[in-house]
Amino acid sequence: MKLQQAGSPRSPLRGVLQAYRYALDPTPTQERRLRSHAGAARFAWNWALTRVKARYEAEKKWYSAEELQRLWNVEKKTKPDLAWWQENSKCVYQEAFRNCQWPSGMTRLWPTQSRQRRPRATSPSTTLLTVGGEPVQPSAGTS
């Protein structure tokens, strides 16, 4: 079965455009929780960013999200001024740490690093087999 792209001449959805707009209308308690989660995410990202930058300057290595989570677990238990972390979901912090690991969150901070070309992985179907230095095309019946 071939799927037709919406808007193509043969598509039954041609010319159909529909959008939805939603607005949040939280209660005061919900709004406080939303703001708390947003603030915690920002705090966690900034906290992680200082550790990532310090390690990169010292060792030229990056922290992974898992390493940042381990560091956070130690620090939140040892510092009494971080007692508020329990008010929010653990997912807030985990996502902030994921966003702060290379390359997703760091491309804006170190643009020369992100522009370097990386070797492309070739798919098995495009890899040439050679026998005696001559390229050999695999036959259709074998895999």
A tleap script that builds the chain and sets N, CA, C and O, in Angstrom:
source leaprc.protein.ff14SB
mol = sequence {
  NMET LYS LEU GLN GLN ALA GLY SER PRO ARG
  SER PRO LEU ARG GLY VAL LEU GLN ALA TYR
  ARG TYR ALA LEU ASP PRO THR PRO THR GLN
  GLU ARG ARG LEU ARG SER HIE ALA GLY ALA
  ALA ARG PHE ALA TRP ASN TRP ALA LEU THR
  ARG VAL LYS ALA ARG TYR GLU ALA GLU LYS
  LYS TRP TYR SER ALA GLU GLU LEU GLN ARG
  LEU TRP ASN VAL GLU LYS LYS THR LYS PRO
  ASP LEU ALA TRP TRP GLN GLU ASN SER LYS
  CYS VAL TYR GLN GLU ALA PHE ARG ASN CYS
  GLN TRP PRO SER GLY MET THR ARG LEU TRP
  PRO THR GLN SER ARG GLN ARG ARG PRO ARG
  ALA THR SER PRO SER THR THR LEU LEU THR
  VAL GLY GLY GLU PRO VAL GLN PRO SER ALA
  GLY THR CSER
}
set mol.1.N position { 0.843 -1.181 0.000 }
set mol.1.CA position { 0.000 0.000 0.000 }
set mol.1.C position { 0.880 1.233 0.000 }
set mol.1.O position { 1.775 1.372 0.834 }
set mol.2.N position { 0.626 2.108 -0.920 }
set mol.2.CA position { 1.411 3.326 -1.031 }
set mol.2.C position { 0.636 4.463 -0.380 }
set mol.2.O position { -0.529 4.698 -0.700 }
set mol.3.N position { 1.288 5.159 0.526 }
set mol.3.CA position { 0.637 6.277 1.202 }
set mol.3.C position { 0.797 7.541 0.384 }
set mol.3.O position { 1.864 7.807 -0.169 }
set mol.4.N position { -0.243 8.297 0.314 }
set mol.4.CA position { -0.204 9.564 -0.402 }
set mol.4.C position { 0.075 10.694 0.584 }
set mol.4.O position { -0.474 10.726 1.685 }
set mol.5.N position { 0.924 11.604 0.174 }
set mol.5.CA position { 1.219 12.758 1.012 }
set mol.5.C position { 0.052 13.736 0.924 }
set mol.5.O position { -0.489 13.991 -0.152 }
set mol.6.N position { -0.324 14.279 2.089 }
set mol.6.CA position { -1.407 15.262 2.096 }
set mol.6.C position { -1.010 16.442 1.229 }
set mol.6.O position { 0.105 16.950 1.344 }
set mol.7.N position { -1.882 16.869 0.391 }
set mol.7.CA position { -1.611 17.992 -0.493 }
set mol.7.C position { -1.187 17.567 -1.886 }
set mol.7.O position { -1.134 18.406 -2.784 }
set mol.8.N position { -0.882 16.287 -2.100 }
set mol.8.CA position { -0.511 15.842 -3.429 }
set mol.8.C position { -1.784 15.717 -4.267 }
set mol.8.O position { -2.871 15.569 -3.707 }
set mol.9.N position { -1.671 15.772 -5.591 }
set mol.9.CA position { -2.875 15.751 -6.439 }
set mol.9.C position { -3.753 14.519 -6.245 }
set mol.9.O position { -4.970 14.620 -6.403 }
set mol.10.N position { -3.183 13.356 -5.908 }
set mol.10.CA position { -3.980 12.147 -5.759 }
set mol.10.C position { -4.442 11.899 -4.326 }
set mol.10.O position { -5.144 10.924 -4.058 }
set mol.11.N position { -4.057 12.764 -3.423 }
set mol.11.CA position { -4.401 12.559 -2.019 }
set mol.11.C position { -5.848 12.974 -1.750 }
set mol.11.O position { -6.286 14.021 -2.225 }
set mol.12.N position { -6.592 12.165 -0.994 }
set mol.12.CA position { -7.945 12.573 -0.619 }
set mol.12.C position { -7.926 13.738 0.366 }
set mol.12.O position { -8.957 14.371 0.592 }
set mol.13.N position { -6.775 14.027 0.950 }
set mol.13.CA position { -6.674 15.121 1.922 }
set mol.13.C position { -6.228 16.423 1.285 }
set mol.13.O position { -5.881 17.366 1.996 }
set mol.14.N position { -6.230 16.497 -0.018 }
set mol.14.CA position { -5.756 17.680 -0.702 }
set mol.14.C position { -6.582 18.895 -0.313 }
set mol.14.O position { -7.811 18.869 -0.380 }
set mol.15.N position { -5.919 19.927 0.081 }
set mol.15.CA position { -6.597 21.169 0.426 }
set mol.15.C position { -7.146 21.192 1.847 }
set mol.15.O position { -7.651 22.224 2.288 }
set mol.16.N position { -7.062 20.100 2.562 }
set mol.16.CA position { -7.572 20.070 3.931 }
set mol.16.C position { -6.473 20.555 4.857 }
set mol.16.O position { -5.384 19.983 4.897 }
set mol.17.N position { -6.758 21.588 5.583 }
set mol.17.CA position { -5.817 22.128 6.542 }
set mol.17.C position { -6.563 22.363 7.832 }
set mol.17.O position { -7.592 23.039 7.837 }
set mol.18.N position { -6.074 21.828 8.906 }
set mol.18.CA position { -6.760 21.977 10.174 }
set mol.18.C position { -5.719 22.135 11.267 }
set mol.18.O position { -4.693 21.454 11.266 }
set mol.19.N position { -5.985 23.016 12.176 }
set mol.19.CA position { -5.070 23.239 13.288 }
set mol.19.C position { -5.885 23.411 14.560 }
set mol.19.O position { -7.048 23.814 14.536 }
set mol.20.N position { -5.240 23.096 15.654 }
set mol.20.CA position { -5.872 23.254 16.950 }
set mol.20.C position { -4.993 24.134 17.815 }
set mol.20.O position { -3.766 24.055 17.743 }
set mol.21.N position { -5.599 24.957 18.618 }
set mol.21.CA position { -4.873 25.789 19.553 }
set mol.21.C position { -5.425 25.517 20.943 }
set mol.21.O position { -6.636 25.539 21.163 }
set mol.22.N position { -4.526 25.262 21.865 }
set mol.22.CA position { -4.933 24.975 23.231 }
set mol.22.C position { -4.325 26.022 24.162 }
set mol.22.O position { -3.242 26.547 23.903 }
set mol.23.N position { -5.011 26.302 25.205 }
set mol.23.CA position { -4.499 27.211 26.228 }
set mol.23.C position { -4.663 26.529 27.582 }
set mol.23.O position { -5.676 25.886 27.853 }
set mol.24.N position { -3.657 26.682 28.414 }
set mol.24.CA position { -3.743 26.145 29.758 }
set mol.24.C position { -4.482 27.140 30.645 }
set mol.24.O position { -4.282 28.350 30.540 }
set mol.25.N position { -5.308 26.634 31.491 }
set mol.25.CA position { -6.008 27.470 32.465 }
set mol.25.C position { -5.866 26.789 33.829 }
set mol.25.O position { -6.832 26.244 34.364 }
set mol.26.N position { -4.643 26.829 34.386 }
set mol.26.CA position { -4.421 26.091 35.626 }
set mol.26.C position { -5.031 26.790 36.839 }
set mol.26.O position { -5.218 28.007 36.859 }
set mol.27.N position { -5.325 25.992 37.824 }
set mol.27.CA position { -5.753 26.552 39.101 }
set mol.27.C position { -4.519 27.166 39.761 }
set mol.27.O position { -3.402 26.895 39.321 }
set mol.28.N position { -4.684 27.976 40.791 }
set mol.28.CA position { -3.509 28.555 41.453 }
set mol.28.C position { -2.519 27.492 41.951 }
set mol.28.O position { -1.307 27.690 41.870 }
set mol.29.N position { -3.027 26.383 42.459 }
set mol.29.CA position { -2.140 25.312 42.917 }
set mol.29.C position { -1.387 24.692 41.752 }
set mol.29.O position { -0.189 24.429 41.858 }
set mol.30.N position { -2.074 24.455 40.640 }
set mol.30.CA position { -1.430 23.896 39.456 }
set mol.30.C position { -0.398 24.864 38.885 }
set mol.30.O position { 0.675 24.451 38.446 }
set mol.31.N position { -0.728 26.143 38.893 }
set mol.31.CA position { 0.209 27.131 38.377 }
set mol.31.C position { 1.487 27.161 39.221 }
set mol.31.O position { 2.589 27.273 38.683 }
set mol.32.N position { 1.333 27.063 40.531 }
set mol.32.CA position { 2.502 27.042 41.410 }
set mol.32.C position { 3.375 25.832 41.102 }
set mol.32.O position { 4.601 25.936 41.070 }
set mol.33.N position { 2.737 24.675 40.873 }
set mol.33.CA position { 3.491 23.456 40.549 }
set mol.33.C position { 4.185 23.569 39.188 }
set mol.33.O position { 5.331 23.148 39.037 }
set mol.34.N position { 3.492 24.135 38.206 }
set mol.34.CA position { 4.107 24.323 36.886 }
set mol.34.C position { 5.323 25.236 36.978 }
set mol.34.O position { 6.369 24.951 36.394 }
set mol.35.N position { 5.180 26.325 37.710 }
set mol.35.CA position { 6.300 27.255 37.874 }
set mol.35.C position { 7.448 26.606 38.640 }
set mol.35.O position { 8.617 26.838 38.333 }
set mol.36.N position { 7.111 25.801 39.628 }
set mol.36.CA position { 8.143 25.099 40.393 }
set mol.36.C position { 8.919 24.135 39.502 }
set mol.36.O position { 10.146 24.062 39.581 }
set mol.37.N position { 8.208 23.399 38.658 }
set mol.37.CA position { 8.867 22.459 37.750 }
set mol.37.C position { 9.745 23.200 36.734 }
set mol.37.O position { 10.861 22.771 36.442 }
set mol.38.N position { 9.241 24.297 36.207 }
set mol.38.CA position { 10.032 25.070 35.237 }
set mol.38.C position { 11.288 25.641 35.902 }
set mol.38.O position { 12.370 25.611 35.317 }
set mol.39.N position { 11.144 26.154 37.108 }
set mol.39.CA position { 12.299 26.682 37.824 }
set mol.39.C position { 13.307 25.603 38.165 }
set mol.39.O position { 14.513 25.835 38.090 }
set mol.40.N position { 12.826 24.425 38.541 }
set mol.40.CA position { 13.719 23.317 38.862 }
set mol.40.C position { 14.484 22.857 37.620 }
set mol.40.O position { 15.669 22.534 37.699 }
set mol.41.N position { 13.806 22.828 36.484 }
set mol.41.CA position { 14.467 22.432 35.242 }
set mol.41.C position { 15.564 23.425 34.882 }
set mol.41.O position { 16.655 23.039 34.463 }
set mol.42.N position { 15.263 24.693 35.048 }
set mol.42.CA position { 16.274 25.718 34.742 }
set mol.42.C position { 17.450 25.616 35.711 }
set mol.42.O position { 18.606 25.693 35.294 }
set mol.43.N position { 17.163 25.444 36.988 }
set mol.43.CA position { 18.221 25.303 37.984 }
set mol.43.C position { 19.100 24.097 37.667 }
set mol.43.O position { 20.327 24.194 37.706 }
set mol.44.N position { 18.476 22.961 37.353 }
set mol.44.CA position { 19.222 21.740 37.075 }
set mol.44.C position { 20.087 21.902 35.832 }
set mol.44.O position { 21.225 21.432 35.809 }
set mol.45.N position { 19.568 22.555 34.803 }
set mol.45.CA position { 20.351 22.750 33.583 }
set mol.45.C position { 21.550 23.646 33.865 }
set mol.45.O position { 22.661 23.346 33.427 }
set mol.46.N position { 21.341 24.747 34.595 }
set mol.46.CA position { 22.450 25.640 34.931 }
set mol.46.C position { 23.467 24.946 35.833 }
set mol.46.O position { 24.674 25.124 35.672 }
set mol.47.N position { 22.972 24.158 36.778 }
set mol.47.CA position { 23.851 23.402 37.672 }
set mol.47.C position { 24.719 22.446 36.859 }
set mol.47.O position { 25.930 22.367 37.062 }
set mol.48.N position { 24.088 21.724 35.939 }
set mol.48.CA position { 24.818 20.768 35.102 }
set mol.48.C position { 25.794 21.477 34.166 }
set mol.48.O position { 26.900 20.993 33.930 }
set mol.49.N position { 25.383 22.609 33.643 }
set mol.49.CA position { 26.236 23.346 32.710 }
set mol.49.C position { 27.544 23.773 33.374 }
set mol.49.O position { 28.601 23.699 32.748 }
set mol.50.N position { 27.490 24.215 34.622 }
set mol.50.CA position { 28.728 24.604 35.298 }
set mol.50.C position { 29.651 23.402 35.467 }
set mol.50.O position { 30.867 23.537 35.333 }
set mol.51.N position { 29.094 22.232 35.758 }
set mol.51.CA position { 29.929 21.039 35.900 }
set mol.51.C position { 30.501 20.592 34.554 }
set mol.51.O position { 31.666 20.202 34.467 }
set mol.52.N position { 29.686 20.651 33.519 }
set mol.52.CA position { 30.141 20.246 32.185 }
set mol.52.C position { 31.264 21.160 31.716 }
set mol.52.O position { 32.278 20.681 31.209 }
set mol.53.N position { 31.096 22.472 31.878 }
set mol.53.CA position { 32.124 23.419 31.446 }
set mol.53.C position { 33.417 23.222 32.225 }
set mol.53.O position { 34.503 23.228 31.646 }
set mol.54.N position { 33.301 23.048 33.540 }
set mol.54.CA position { 34.494 22.868 34.369 }
set mol.54.C position { 35.256 21.609 33.963 }
set mol.54.O position { 36.482 21.635 33.851 }
set mol.55.N position { 34.545 20.523 33.745 }
set mol.55.CA position { 35.221 19.284 33.363 }
set mol.55.C position { 35.832 19.400 31.975 }
set mol.55.O position { 36.927 18.894 31.729 }
set mol.56.N position { 35.124 20.067 31.068 }
set mol.56.CA position { 35.659 20.204 29.714 }
set mol.56.C position { 36.934 21.041 29.721 }
set mol.56.O position { 37.897 20.706 29.031 }
set mol.57.N position { 36.950 22.120 30.490 }
set mol.57.CA position { 38.142 22.962 30.553 }
set mol.57.C position { 39.307 22.219 31.198 }
set mol.57.O position { 40.457 22.414 30.802 }
set mol.58.N position { 39.028 21.376 32.180 }
set mol.58.CA position { 40.088 20.664 32.898 }
set mol.58.C position { 40.562 19.417 32.162 }
set mol.58.O position { 41.766 19.177 32.070 }
set mol.59.N position { 39.623 18.609 31.632 }
set mol.59.CA position { 39.979 17.295 31.094 }
set mol.59.C position { 39.662 17.116 29.615 }
set mol.59.O position { 40.038 16.105 29.022 }
set mol.60.N position { 38.981 18.075 29.020 }
set mol.60.CA position { 38.512 17.942 27.625 }
set mol.60.C position { 37.590 16.742 27.463 }
set mol.60.O position { 37.604 16.077 26.427 }
set mol.61.N position { 36.785 16.466 28.493 }
set mol.61.CA position { 35.800 15.381 28.458 }
set mol.61.C position { 34.443 15.935 28.836 }
set mol.61.O position { 34.335 16.959 29.511 }
set mol.62.N position { 33.399 15.234 28.386 }
set mol.62.CA position { 32.023 15.627 28.674 }
set mol.62.C position { 31.412 14.680 29.692 }
set mol.62.O position { 31.767 13.504 29.770 }
set mol.63.N position { 30.490 15.220 30.467 }
set mol.63.CA position { 29.677 14.363 31.329 }
set mol.63.C position { 28.502 13.848 30.525 }
set mol.63.O position { 27.932 14.578 29.714 }
set mol.64.N position { 28.145 12.621 30.739 }
set mol.64.CA position { 26.917 12.094 30.157 }
set mol.64.C position { 25.761 12.453 31.090 }
set mol.64.O position { 25.983 12.900 32.215 }
set mol.65.N position { 24.550 12.260 30.630 }
set mol.65.CA position { 23.380 12.541 31.468 }
set mol.65.C position { 23.388 11.643 32.704 }
set mol.65.O position { 23.001 12.074 33.790 }
set mol.66.N position { 23.823 10.411 32.540 }
set mol.66.CA position { 23.869 9.483 33.673 }
set mol.66.C position { 24.885 9.936 34.712 }
set mol.66.O position { 24.629 9.849 35.913 }
set mol.67.N position { 26.038 10.418 34.256 }
set mol.67.CA position { 27.047 10.914 35.192 }
set mol.67.C position { 26.554 12.154 35.925 }
set mol.67.O position { 26.775 12.305 37.127 }
set mol.68.N position { 25.890 13.033 35.201 }
set mol.68.CA position { 25.331 14.227 35.840 }
set mol.68.C position { 24.279 13.849 36.871 }
set mol.68.O position { 24.196 14.470 37.931 }
set mol.69.N position { 23.475 12.837 36.568 }
set mol.69.CA position { 22.455 12.377 37.516 }
set mol.69.C position { 23.109 11.840 38.784 }
set mol.69.O position { 22.633 12.105 39.888 }
set mol.70.N position { 24.202 11.083 38.632 }
set mol.70.CA position { 24.907 10.565 39.813 }
set mol.70.C position { 25.484 11.692 40.656 }
set mol.70.O position { 25.390 11.661 41.883 }
set mol.71.N position { 26.085 12.690 40.003 }
set mol.71.CA position { 26.619 13.844 40.738 }
set mol.71.C position { 25.504 14.591 41.471 }
set mol.71.O position { 25.668 15.002 42.620 }
set mol.72.N position { 24.370 14.761 40.792 }
set mol.72.CA position { 23.228 15.444 41.388 }
set mol.72.C position { 22.715 14.680 42.605 }
set mol.72.O position { 22.398 15.288 43.627 }
set mol.73.N position { 22.629 13.359 42.506 }
set mol.73.CA position { 22.144 12.546 43.624 }
set mol.73.C position { 23.018 12.715 44.859 }
set mol.73.O position { 22.505 12.752 45.977 }
set mol.74.N position { 24.322 12.819 44.672 }
set mol.74.CA position { 25.224 13.023 45.799 }
set mol.74.C position { 25.043 14.420 46.370 }
set mol.74.O position { 24.931 14.595 47.583 }
set mol.75.N position { 25.014 15.412 45.488 }
set mol.75.CA position { 24.954 16.804 45.959 }
set mol.75.C position { 23.627 17.142 46.630 }
set mol.75.O position { 23.616 17.853 47.636 }
set mol.76.N position { 22.527 16.658 46.106 }
set mol.76.CA position { 21.224 17.002 46.690 }
set mol.76.C position { 21.060 16.415 48.093 }
set mol.76.O position { 20.303 16.948 48.905 }
set mol.77.N position { 21.762 15.324 48.377 }
set mol.77.CA position { 21.668 14.712 49.704 }
set mol.77.C position { 22.621 15.349 50.711 }
set mol.77.O position { 22.395 15.257 51.917 }
set mol.78.N position { 23.677 15.988 50.232 }
set mol.78.CA position { 24.662 16.564 51.140 }
set mol.78.C position { 24.439 18.045 51.413 }
set mol.78.O position { 24.933 18.561 52.416 }
set mol.79.N position { 23.713 18.734 50.554 }
set mol.79.CA position { 23.498 20.178 50.745 }
set mol.79.C position { 22.073 20.440 51.227 }
set mol.79.O position { 21.115 20.134 50.517 }
set mol.80.N position { 21.923 21.003 52.427 }
set mol.80.CA position { 20.580 21.249 52.957 }
set mol.80.C position { 19.812 22.328 52.185 }
set mol.80.O position { 18.581 22.336 52.211 }
set mol.81.N position { 20.512 23.233 51.503 }
set mol.81.CA position { 19.804 24.272 50.743 }
set mol.81.C position { 19.155 23.735 49.470 }
set mol.81.O position { 18.458 24.479 48.779 }
set mol.82.N position { 19.369 22.466 49.148 }
set mol.82.CA position { 18.723 21.841 47.987 }
set mol.82.C position { 17.560 20.937 48.401 }
set mol.82.O position { 17.166 20.049 47.646 }
set mol.83.N position { 17.025 21.156 49.571 }
set mol.83.CA position { 15.944 20.299 50.075 }
set mol.83.C position { 14.667 20.425 49.249 }
set mol.83.O position { 13.817 19.535 49.301 }
set mol.84.N position { 14.514 21.491 48.501 }
set mol.84.CA position { 13.309 21.722 47.700 }
set mol.84.C position { 13.201 20.777 46.505 }
set mol.84.O position { 12.140 20.704 45.886 }
set mol.85.N position { 14.264 20.052 46.164 }
set mol.85.CA position { 14.240 19.215 44.968 }
set mol.85.C position { 13.131 18.170 45.020 }
set mol.85.O position { 12.652 17.729 43.976 }
set mol.86.N position { 12.714 17.766 46.231 }
set mol.86.CA position { 11.694 16.727 46.372 }
set mol.86.C position { 10.301 17.192 45.949 }
set mol.86.O position { 9.415 16.363 45.742 }
set mol.87.N position { 10.097 18.491 45.820 }
set mol.87.CA position { 8.782 19.013 45.437 }
set mol.87.C position { 8.443 18.729 43.975 }
set mol.87.O position { 7.283 18.836 43.577 }
set mol.88.N position { 9.433 18.374 43.185 }
set mol.88.CA position { 9.238 18.208 41.746 }
set mol.88.C position { 9.503 16.772 41.322 }
set mol.88.O position { 10.099 15.983 42.055 }
set mol.89.N position { 9.050 16.462 40.140 }
set mol.89.CA position { 9.259 15.131 39.579 }
set mol.89.C position { 10.733 14.912 39.265 }
set mol.89.O position { 11.433 15.849 38.880 }
set mol.90.N position { 11.204 13.687 39.427 }
set mol.90.CA position { 12.594 13.360 39.087 }
set mol.90.C position { 12.840 13.536 37.588 }
set mol.90.O position { 13.973 13.753 37.159 }
set mol.91.N position { 11.778 13.441 36.804 }
set mol.91.CA position { 11.913 13.575 35.347 }
set mol.91.C position { 12.372 14.975 34.948 }
set mol.91.O position { 13.033 15.143 33.923 }
set mol.92.N position { 12.028 15.973 35.747 }
set mol.92.CA position { 12.446 17.346 35.468 }
set mol.92.C position { 13.966 17.410 35.423 }
set mol.92.O position { 14.540 17.988 34.500 }
set mol.93.N position { 14.610 16.825 36.406 }
set mol.93.CA position { 16.060 16.868 36.495 }
set mol.93.C position { 16.707 15.988 35.437 }
set mol.93.O position { 17.694 16.380 34.816 }
set mol.94.N position { 16.156 14.808 35.234 }
set mol.94.CA position { 16.723 13.902 34.236 }
set mol.94.C position { 16.699 14.523 32.846 }
set mol.94.O position { 17.667 14.408 32.094 }
set mol.95.N position { 15.600 15.175 32.507 }
set mol.95.CA position { 15.501 15.786 31.182 }
set mol.95.C position { 16.462 16.964 31.047 }
set mol.95.O position { 17.043 17.173 29.983 }
set mol.96.N position { 16.629 17.727 32.115 }
set mol.96.CA position { 17.588 18.837 32.079 }
set mol.96.C position { 19.004 18.311 31.858 }
set mol.96.O position { 19.779 18.915 31.117 }
set mol.97.N position { 19.345 17.195 32.491 }
set mol.97.CA position { 20.677 16.621 32.318 }
set mol.97.C position { 20.846 16.054 30.916 }
set mol.97.O position { 21.931 16.144 30.341 }
set mol.98.N position { 19.796 15.476 30.364 }
set mol.98.CA position { 19.860 14.987 28.978 }
set mol.98.C position { 20.070 16.145 28.017 }
set mol.98.O position { 20.814 16.025 27.044 }
set mol.99.N position { 19.419 17.257 28.289 }
set mol.99.CA position { 19.552 18.417 27.420 }
set mol.99.C position { 20.920 19.074 27.528 }
set mol.99.O position { 21.314 19.831 26.640 }
set mol.100.N position { 21.638 18.797 28.592 }
set mol.100.CA position { 22.927 19.437 28.819 }
set mol.100.C position { 24.102 18.573 28.382 }
set mol.100.O position { 25.245 19.021 28.474 }
set mol.101.N position { 23.871 17.375 27.918 }
set mol.101.CA position { 24.980 16.534 27.483 }
set mol.101.C position { 25.307 16.806 26.025 }
set mol.101.O position { 24.466 17.313 25.284 }
set mol.102.N position { 26.499 16.480 25.617 }
set mol.102.CA position { 26.910 16.658 24.226 }
set mol.102.C position { 26.208 15.637 23.361 }
set mol.102.O position { 26.039 14.512 23.832 }
set mol.103.N position { 25.793 15.912 22.172 }
set mol.103.CA position { 25.875 17.176 21.484 }
set mol.103.C position { 24.612 18.007 21.574 }
set mol.103.O position { 24.606 19.149 21.115 }
set mol.104.N position { 23.533 17.474 22.154 }
set mol.104.CA position { 22.242 18.146 22.052 }
set mol.104.C position { 22.240 19.547 22.636 }
set mol.104.O position { 21.783 20.478 21.973 }
set mol.105.N position { 22.729 19.730 23.837 }
set mol.105.CA position { 22.640 21.035 24.468 }
set mol.105.C position { 23.853 21.907 24.285 }
set mol.105.O position { 23.795 23.105 24.564 }
set mol.106.N position { 24.947 21.347 23.825 }
set mol.106.CA position { 26.187 22.097 23.797 }
set mol.106.C position { 26.517 22.713 22.449 }
set mol.106.O position { 27.496 23.452 22.355 }
set mol.107.N position { 25.756 22.447 21.413 }
set mol.107.CA position { 26.101 22.959 20.090 }
set mol.107.C position { 26.037 24.475 20.037 }
set mol.107.O position { 26.750 25.093 19.246 }
set mol.108.N position { 25.199 25.084 20.862 }
set mol.108.CA position { 25.126 26.546 20.865 }
set mol.108.C position { 26.313 27.158 21.600 }
set mol.108.O position { 26.714 28.279 21.286 }
set mol.109.N position { 26.879 26.454 22.562 }
set mol.109.CA position { 27.949 27.010 23.374 }
set mol.109.C position { 29.311 26.849 22.735 }
set mol.109.O position { 30.178 27.702 22.929 }
set mol.110.N position { 29.529 25.786 21.981 }
set mol.110.CA position { 30.783 25.543 21.299 }
set mol.110.C position { 30.488 25.257 19.833 }
set mol.110.O position { 30.532 24.102 19.410 }
set mol.111.N position { 30.187 26.294 19.050 }
set mol.111.CA position { 29.752 26.055 17.668 }
set mol.111.C position { 30.826 25.428 16.789 }
set mol.111.O position { 30.482 24.711 15.849 }
set mol.112.N position { 32.112 25.663 17.049 }
set mol.112.CA position { 33.129 25.057 16.188 }
set mol.112.C position { 33.162 23.557 16.377 }
set mol.112.O position { 33.453 22.825 15.431 }
set mol.113.N position { 32.872 23.084 17.572 }
set mol.113.CA position { 32.849 21.645 17.811 }
set mol.113.C position { 31.730 20.982 17.020 }
set mol.113.O position { 31.910 19.893 16.473 }
set mol.114.N position { 30.572 21.642 16.959 }
set mol.114.CA position { 29.422 21.013 16.319 }
set mol.114.C position { 29.530 21.025 14.802 }
set mol.114.O position { 28.846 20.248 14.135 }
set mol.115.N position { 30.371 21.887 14.239 }
set mol.115.CA position { 30.465 21.977 12.786 }
set mol.115.C position { 31.494 21.030 12.197 }
set mol.115.O position { 31.600 20.916 10.976 }
set mol.116.N position { 32.245 20.358 13.035 }
set mol.116.CA position { 33.224 19.426 12.509 }
set mol.116.C position { 32.511 18.239 11.884 }
set mol.116.O position { 31.533 17.724 12.426 }
set mol.117.N position { 33.015 17.817 10.742 }
set mol.117.CA position { 32.406 16.672 10.070 }
set mol.117.C position { 32.763 15.396 10.798 }
set mol.117.O position { 33.893 15.197 11.244 }
set mol.118.N position { 31.788 14.561 10.902 }
set mol.118.CA position { 31.994 13.254 11.508 }
set mol.118.C position { 31.890 12.204 10.416 }
set mol.118.O position { 31.125 12.381 9.467 }
set mol.119.N position { 32.633 11.128 10.526 }
set mol.119.CA position { 32.538 10.096 9.480 }
set mol.119.C position { 31.146 9.496 9.441 }
set mol.119.O position { 30.546 9.207 10.476 }
set mol.120.N position { 30.653 9.317 8.250 }
set mol.120.CA position { 29.326 8.730 8.080 }
set mol.120.C position { 29.404 7.219 8.124 }
set mol.120.O position { 30.335 6.604 7.605 }
set mol.121.N position { 28.424 6.653 8.742 }
set mol.121.CA position { 28.320 5.197 8.722 }
set mol.121.C position { 27.663 4.796 7.411 }
set mol.121.O position { 26.682 5.408 6.989 }
set mol.122.N position { 28.199 3.780 6.774 }
set mol.122.CA position { 27.602 3.327 5.525 }
set mol.122.C position { 26.677 2.168 5.813 }
set mol.122.O position { 26.944 1.336 6.680 }
set mol.123.N position { 25.606 2.127 5.087 }
set mol.123.CA position { 24.678 1.022 5.269 }
set mol.123.C position { 25.232 -0.209 4.563 }
set mol.123.O position { 25.993 -0.072 3.605 }
set mol.124.N position { 24.874 -1.393 5.008 }
set mol.124.CA position { 25.406 -2.611 4.385 }
set mol.124.C position { 25.082 -2.706 2.904 }
set mol.124.O position { 25.854 -3.303 2.153 }
set mol.125.N position { 23.975 -2.145 2.461 }
set mol.125.CA position { 23.602 -2.274 1.054 }
set mol.125.C position { 24.494 -1.438 0.151 }
set mol.125.O position { 24.602 -1.729 -1.040 }
set mol.126.N position { 25.147 -0.389 0.698 }
set mol.126.CA position { 25.999 0.441 -0.144 }
set mol.126.C position { 27.477 0.117 0.022 }
set mol.126.O position { 28.310 0.694 -0.677 }
set mol.127.N position { 27.821 -0.790 0.926 }
set mol.127.CA position { 29.211 -1.152 1.125 }
set mol.127.C position { 29.667 -2.064 -0.012 }
set mol.127.O position { 29.026 -3.069 -0.320 }
set mol.128.N position { 30.788 -1.691 -0.626 }
set mol.128.CA position { 31.311 -2.496 -1.725 }
set mol.128.C position { 32.183 -3.611 -1.191 }
set mol.128.O position { 33.022 -3.394 -0.316 }
set mol.129.N position { 31.986 -4.789 -1.715 }
set mol.129.CA position { 32.843 -5.923 -1.399 }
set mol.129.C position { 33.962 -5.953 -2.427 }
set mol.129.O position { 33.740 -5.694 -3.609 }
set mol.130.N position { 35.148 -6.266 -1.975 }
set mol.130.CA position { 36.262 -6.363 -2.923 }
set mol.130.C position { 36.891 -7.735 -2.834 }
set mol.130.O position { 37.031 -8.307 -1.752 }
set mol.131.N position { 37.264 -8.250 -3.984 }
set mol.131.CA position { 37.994 -9.514 -4.074 }
set mol.131.C position { 39.195 -9.234 -4.958 }
set mol.131.O position { 39.061 -8.948 -6.147 }
set mol.132.N position { 40.358 -9.320 -4.361 }
set mol.132.CA position { 41.575 -9.047 -5.125 }
set mol.132.C position { 41.643 -7.603 -5.594 }
set mol.132.O position { 42.229 -7.325 -6.640 }
set mol.133.N position { 41.062 -6.691 -4.851 }
set mol.133.CA position { 41.099 -5.276 -5.213 }
set mol.133.C position { 40.019 -4.863 -6.190 }
set mol.133.O position { 39.896 -3.676 -6.493 }
set mol.134.N position { 39.225 -5.807 -6.699 }
set mol.134.CA position { 38.160 -5.504 -7.647 }
set mol.134.C position { 36.818 -5.481 -6.924 }
set mol.134.O position { 36.532 -6.397 -6.153 }
set mol.135.N position { 35.987 -4.464 -7.148 }
set mol.135.CA position { 34.676 -4.429 -6.501 }
set mol.135.C position { 33.765 -5.536 -7.014 }
set mol.135.O position { 33.732 -5.832 -8.208 }
set mol.136.N position { 33.029 -6.140 -6.088 }
set mol.136.CA position { 32.117 -7.231 -6.428 }
set mol.136.C position { 30.734 -6.851 -5.907 }
set mol.136.O position { 30.573 -6.494 -4.740 }
set mol.137.N position { 29.743 -6.935 -6.789 }
set mol.137.CA position { 28.366 -6.656 -6.390 }
set mol.137.C position { 27.755 -7.946 -5.864 }
set mol.137.O position { 27.858 -8.985 -6.517 }
set mol.138.N position { 27.104 -7.899 -4.668 }
set mol.138.CA position { 26.468 -9.120 -4.173 }
set mol.138.C position { 25.297 -9.506 -5.079 }
set mol.138.O position { 24.603 -8.647 -5.623 }
set mol.139.N position { 25.095 -10.802 -5.227 }
set mol.139.CA position { 23.989 -11.256 -6.061 }
set mol.139.C position { 22.677 -11.058 -5.324 }
set mol.139.O position { 22.668 -10.976 -4.095 }
set mol.140.N position { 21.586 -10.980 -6.037 }
set mol.140.CA position { 20.273 -10.696 -5.446 }
set mol.140.C position { 19.783 -11.835 -4.579 }
set mol.140.O position { 18.983 -11.596 -3.675 }
set mol.141.N position { 20.219 -13.051 -4.805 }
set mol.141.CA position { 19.716 -14.195 -4.061 }
set mol.141.C position { 20.385 -14.403 -2.709 }
set mol.141.O position { 19.868 -15.164 -1.891 }
set mol.142.N position { 21.513 -13.754 -2.446 }
set mol.142.CA position { 22.226 -13.952 -1.185 }
set mol.142.C position { 22.146 -12.682 -0.357 }
set mol.142.O position { 21.923 -11.585 -0.870 }
set mol.143.N position { 22.336 -12.869 0.929 }
set mol.143.CA position { 22.312 -11.698 1.788 }
set mol.143.C position { 23.631 -11.531 2.487 }
set mol.143.O position { 23.805 -10.590 3.261 }
savepdb mol mol.pdb
quit
